[in-house]
Amino acid sequence: MIRVAIVAPSMRILGGQSVQAQRLLDGWRDDEDIEAWLVPHNPVPPAPLRPLLNVKYLRTVVTQLCYWPLLLRELRRADVVHIFSASYWSFVLSPLPAVLVAKAYRKPVLFNYHSGEAPDHLRRSFIAAAVLRAVERNVVPSTFLRDVFEGHGIRAEVIPNVADLDRFSYRIRDPLRPRVVSTRNFEAHYNVACTLRAFARLQTRFPDATLTLVGAGPEETALRSQVASLGLRNVTFAGRVAPAEMPRYYADADIYVQTPAIDNMPVSVLEAFASGLPVVSTDVGGVPGMLRDGVHGLLAPDDDDAAIADHMIALLENPDKARQLASAALETCRRYVWPVVREQWLAAYRQLRILPSSRPHDTRASAAS
């Protein structure tokens, strides 16, 4: 059995990395080949220090004071250290310490980078590029990120995100109604403002159209003001929703829309596929690697609300085409389910376990595994 320490944010930070880490932990539970456990980026401090988590800057200090001892204790017993990573300061505060401790213990590192901001991050940060070259194996969830890494001379291979699609029920939309859902958080790079502008155009053509925004984040106040300034009707802010509650929001909608400016491999698109929703998205990052325009959904240029609206109107005016896209999209979901992805992770862990930890692993030689 291979012992794998998964260093990632816990579900106290609800986001793509924490959800993916939890899906790996759930998948490995009771597995005869892998013993996996979480080493959280965000450990819960002792009770007397917890009030400091509400204070900016002190929160970081307290977290680091708890995080380093946790790494020193938990990584010692691992055969492989699997480190999740985002970009910028998060990279320095969470993955970098894990790499340093793993190297001190001479443990092989599998570095699992997830951020769609990689092009800018790697251009700006010589530290990030040096770390990624120094670890034994880099794994990314999309061909988009693999290509970004290779452009910086960093070897990487693709193992896709795990999609827990059993929770979602495929339903044919007949009739297809102007009920739109978006499940991206209210962060600037997800550009939900573009979704609202596109919906305003849709509502001039279909006055009874509805839009449900599932998510939360720092842009919420500005987005609510935009709804008012555009005079939009039937817009629902559902707030942050736990993963177990997500299926009903897809089930209640007929079209899925997202308009990110930066993205990697959004599992929300796969969830829409599994629910039978035709998908309209901006053509950015790793999205076109998941969704071929005109085959699995419809793509529009970045920040082009007119094109997004035109695509939604085209689906509503040609529902047979919308159902055809949804059917083709469902077929792509098979490559993301746990039994398939499990074999890829198992092969990566096995190869790392037998590698000397003093030299980086050439993933190009083993990408076919």
C-alpha positions in Angstrom: 0.0 0.0 0.0 1.2 3.5 -0.9 0.8 6.2 1.8 -0.2 9.5 0.2 -0.3 12.8 2.1 -2.7 15.1 0.2 -1.7 18.7 1.0 -4.7 20.9 0.0 -7.3 23.3 1.4 -10.0 21.7 3.5 -13.7 22.1 2.8 -13.7 25.0 5.2 -12.6 26.9 2.0 -15.2 25.8 -0.5 -13.6 25.9 -3.9 -12.2 23.9 -6.8 -9.1 22.7 -5.0 -10.9 21.6 -1.8 -13.6 19.8 -3.7 -11.1 18.0 -5.8 -9.0 17.0 -2.8 -12.1 15.7 -1.0 -13.1 13.7 -4.1 -9.7 12.0 -4.1 -9.9 11.3 -0.4 -13.4 9.8 -0.9 -12.2 7.8 -3.8 -9.2 6.3 -1.9 -11.3 5.5 1.2 -11.1 1.7 1.8 -9.0 1.3 -1.3 -6.5 -1.6 -0.9 -3.8 0.2 -2.9 -3.7 3.7 -1.4 -3.9 5.1 2.1 -4.5 8.8 1.7 -5.1 11.6 4.3 -5.5 15.3 4.2 -2.9 17.8 5.4 -4.9 21.0 5.2 -3.5 24.3 4.0 -5.9 25.9 6.5 -5.6 24.0 9.8 -7.9 24.9 12.6 -5.8 26.6 15.3 -6.3 25.9 19.1 -9.4 27.5 20.5 -7.7 30.5 22.1 -6.3 31.6 18.7 -9.4 31.0 16.6 -10.8 34.6 17.1 -7.6 35.8 15.3 -8.8 34.1 12.1 -11.2 37.0 11.7 -8.4 39.6 11.7 -6.6 40.3 8.4 -2.9 39.6 8.4 -3.1 37.9 11.9 -5.1 35.2 10.2 -2.1 34.4 8.0 0.3 34.4 10.9 -1.8 32.1 13.0 -2.4 29.7 10.0 1.3 29.5 9.3 2.2 28.9 13.0 -0.2 25.9 12.8 0.6 24.8 9.3 4.4 24.2 9.5 4.2 21.9 12.6 1.4 19.9 10.8 3.6 19.5 7.7 6.6 18.4 9.8 4.4 15.7 11.6 2.3 14.4 8.7 4.7 14.4 5.7 7.3 12.3 7.6 5.1 9.2 7.3 4.1 9.6 3.6 5.5 7.6 0.7 4.3 10.3 -1.8 3.4 14.0 -1.1 0.6 15.2 -3.3 0.4 19.0 -3.2 -2.4 21.0 -4.5 -1.6 24.6 -5.7 -3.1 27.8 -6.9 -1.1 30.9 -7.9 0.4 34.1 -6.5 0.6 34.5 -2.7 -1.3 31.3 -2.2 1.5 29.5 -3.9 4.1 31.0 -1.5 2.0 30.5 1.7 0.7 26.9 1.1 2.4 24.7 -1.5 5.9 26.1 -1.1 6.3 25.2 2.6 5.0 21.7 1.8 7.6 21.3 -0.9 10.4 22.4 1.4 9.4 20.0 4.1 8.9 17.1 1.7 12.4 17.8 0.2 13.9 17.9 3.7 12.4 14.4 4.3 13.5 13.3 0.8 9.9 12.5 -0.1 8.8 12.5 -3.8 6.5 15.3 -4.6 3.6 15.3 -7.0 2.7 18.9 -7.6 -0.9 19.4 -8.7 -1.4 22.9 -10.1 -4.9 24.1 -10.7 -4.9 27.8 -11.4 -6.1 29.3 -14.8 -3.9 32.3 -13.9 -0.7 30.2 -14.7 0.3 32.3 -17.7 0.7 35.4 -15.7 1.9 33.7 -12.5 4.8 31.9 -14.2 5.7 35.0 -16.2 6.0 37.0 -13.0 7.4 34.5 -10.4 10.8 33.0 -10.8 10.2 31.2 -7.5 7.1 29.4 -8.9 9.0 28.3 -12.0 12.0 27.1 -9.9 9.8 25.1 -7.6 7.9 23.5 -10.5 11.2 22.4 -12.1 12.5 21.0 -8.9 9.7 18.6 -7.9 9.6 15.1 -9.1 6.3 15.3 -11.0 3.9 18.0 -12.2 0.3 17.1 -12.9 -2.3 19.5 -14.2 -6.0 18.9 -15.0 -6.0 20.4 -18.5 -4.1 20.4 -21.8 -4.2 24.2 -21.5 -2.1 24.2 -18.3 0.2 21.5 -19.7 0.9 23.8 -22.7 1.5 26.8 -20.4 4.0 24.8 -18.4 5.8 23.5 -21.4 6.1 27.1 -22.7 8.2 27.8 -19.6 10.3 24.7 -20.0 8.4 22.8 -17.3 7.3 19.2 -17.8 3.8 18.3 -16.9 1.2 15.7 -17.6 -2.6 15.8 -17.6 -4.8 14.0 -15.2 -8.3 15.5 -15.3 -10.4 16.6 -12.4 -12.8 14.1 -10.9 -16.4 14.7 -11.6 -18.9 13.2 -9.1 -21.6 12.9 -11.8 -23.7 10.2 -10.1 -25.4 12.9 -8.1 -26.7 14.6 -11.3 -29.6 13.4 -13.3 -29.6 13.8 -17.1 -32.9 15.3 -18.3 -33.9 16.1 -21.9 -35.1 19.7 -22.1 -38.4 19.5 -24.1 -39.6 22.2 -24.2 -36.4 24.3 -23.8 -37.3 27.3 -21.7 -35.3 30.5 -21.1 -34.2 29.5 -17.6 -30.5 30.2 -17.3 -28.2 29.2 -14.5 -24.6 30.2 -13.7 -22.6 28.6 -10.9 -19.4 30.6 -10.9 -18.3 32.5 -7.8 -18.3 36.3 -7.8 -14.6 36.8 -8.5 -13.4 39.3 -11.0 -11.8 36.7 -13.3 -15.1 34.8 -13.6 -16.6 38.0 -15.1 -20.2 37.3 -14.0 -20.8 40.9 -15.1 -20.6 39.7 -18.7 -23.3 37.1 -17.9 -25.6 39.8 -16.6 -25.1 42.0 -19.8 -25.8 39.0 -21.9 -28.9 38.2 -19.9 -30.1 41.7 -20.4 -30.0 41.2 -24.2 -31.7 37.8 -23.8 -34.5 39.4 -21.7 -35.3 41.9 -24.5 -36.1 38.9 -26.7 -37.6 36.6 -24.0 -39.1 38.9 -21.4 -39.9 36.0 -19.0 -36.4 34.7 -19.0 -34.9 33.9 -15.6 -31.3 33.8 -14.3 -30.1 32.0 -11.2 -26.6 33.0 -9.9 -25.1 30.3 -7.6 -22.0 31.6 -5.9 -20.6 34.3 -3.6 -17.6 36.5 -3.5 -16.2 40.1 -3.4 -18.0 41.2 -6.6 -21.5 40.5 -5.2 -22.4 44.1 -4.3 -21.3 45.4 -7.7 -23.3 42.6 -9.4 -26.4 43.4 -7.5 -26.0 47.1 -8.5 -25.6 46.0 -12.1 -28.8 44.1 -12.0 -30.6 47.2 -10.8 -28.9 49.5 -13.3 -29.8 47.2 -16.2 -33.4 46.9 -15.0 -33.2 43.1 -15.0 -36.1 41.0 -13.8 -36.2 37.4 -12.5 -32.5 37.4 -11.3 -32.0 35.2 -8.2 -28.8 35.3 -6.1 -28.8 31.9 -4.6 -25.6 32.4 -2.5 -22.9 29.9 -1.8 -24.3 26.4 -2.1 -22.8 23.2 -0.7 -21.8 20.6 -3.3 -24.5 18.2 -2.2 -27.1 20.8 -3.0 -25.9 21.7 -6.4 -27.8 19.1 -8.5 -31.2 20.8 -7.9 -30.0 24.1 -9.4 -28.9 22.4 -12.6 -32.2 20.4 -12.6 -34.3 23.5 -12.4 -32.5 25.3 -15.3 -32.6 24.7 -19.1 -29.4 26.5 -20.2 -26.0 26.8 -18.5 -23.9 30.0 -19.0 -20.5 31.0 -17.8 -18.3 33.9 -19.0 -14.9 33.7 -17.3 -12.0 35.7 -18.5 -9.6 33.2 -17.0 -10.3 29.5 -16.4 -8.7 26.1 -16.3 -11.0 23.0 -16.2 -14.3 24.0 -14.7 -16.1 21.0 -13.2 -19.3 23.1 -13.3 -19.3 22.6 -17.0 -19.2 18.8 -16.5 -22.0 19.0 -14.0 -24.1 20.9 -16.6 -23.2 18.2 -19.2 -24.3 15.4 -16.7 -27.6 17.3 -16.1 -28.5 17.6 -19.7 -28.0 21.4 -20.0 -26.7 22.9 -23.2 -23.7 25.0 -22.3 -22.7 28.5 -23.5 -19.2 29.7 -22.4 -16.5 32.1 -23.3 -13.6 30.5 -25.2 -10.9 30.9 -22.6 -8.2 28.8 -20.9 -9.0 25.1 -20.7 -12.7 25.4 -21.6 -12.2 24.6 -25.4 -10.3 21.4 -24.3 -13.5 20.2 -22.7 -16.1 21.7 -25.0 -15.8 21.7 -28.8 -17.7 24.7 -30.2 -20.8 23.5 -32.1 -20.3 19.9 -30.9 -20.6 19.9 -27.1 -21.8 23.5 -26.6 -21.3 27.0 -27.9 -18.3 29.2 -27.4 -18.0 33.0 -27.6 -15.0 35.4 -27.4 -13.9 36.7 -24.0 -16.2 39.4 -22.6 -18.5 39.4 -25.6 -21.9 39.6 -24.1 -23.6 40.1 -27.5 -22.2 36.8 -28.7 -23.1 35.0 -25.5 -26.7 36.3 -25.8 -26.8 35.4 -29.5 -25.8 31.8 -28.6 -28.6 31.6 -25.9 -31.1 32.9 -28.4 -30.0 30.4 -31.0 -30.4 27.5 -28.6 -33.9 28.7 -27.7 -34.9 29.1 -31.3 -33.5 25.7 -32.3 -34.2 23.4 -29.4 -33.4 20.3 -31.4 -29.8 21.6 -31.9 -29.6 22.3 -28.1 -30.7 18.8 -27.3 -28.1 17.4 -29.8 -25.3 19.4 -28.1 -26.4 18.2 -24.7 -26.4 14.6 -25.8 -22.9 14.8 -27.3 -21.7 16.6 -24.2 -22.9 13.8 -22.0 -20.7 11.3 -23.8 -17.6 13.2 -22.9 -18.2 12.8 -19.1 -17.0 9.3 -19.0 -13.4 10.3 -19.0 -13.8 12.2 -15.7 -15.4 9.6 -13.5 -13.5 8.1 -10.6 -12.8 4.6 -11.9 -11.1 6.1 -15.0 -9.2 8.8 -13.1 -8.3 6.5 -10.3 -6.1 4.4 -12.6 -4.2 7.5 -13.7 -3.5 8.6 -10.2 -2.5 5.1 -9.1 0.0 4.9 -11.9 1.5 8.3 -11.0 1.8 7.4 -7.3 3.4 4.0 -8.1 6.0 5.5 -10.4 6.8 8.2 -7.9 7.3 5.7 -5.1 10.1 3.9 -6.9 11.9 7.1 -8.0 14.9 8.5 -6.2 13.7 11.8 -4.8 16.9 13.7 -5.6 16.0 14.2 -9.3 12.9 15.5 -11.1 10.9 12.9 -13.0 10.6 13.1 -16.8 6.8 13.0 -17.2 7.1 13.1 -21.0 8.6 9.7 -20.9 5.7 8.3 -18.8 2.7 10.4 -20.0 1.2 7.4 -21.7 0.9 5.5 -18.4 
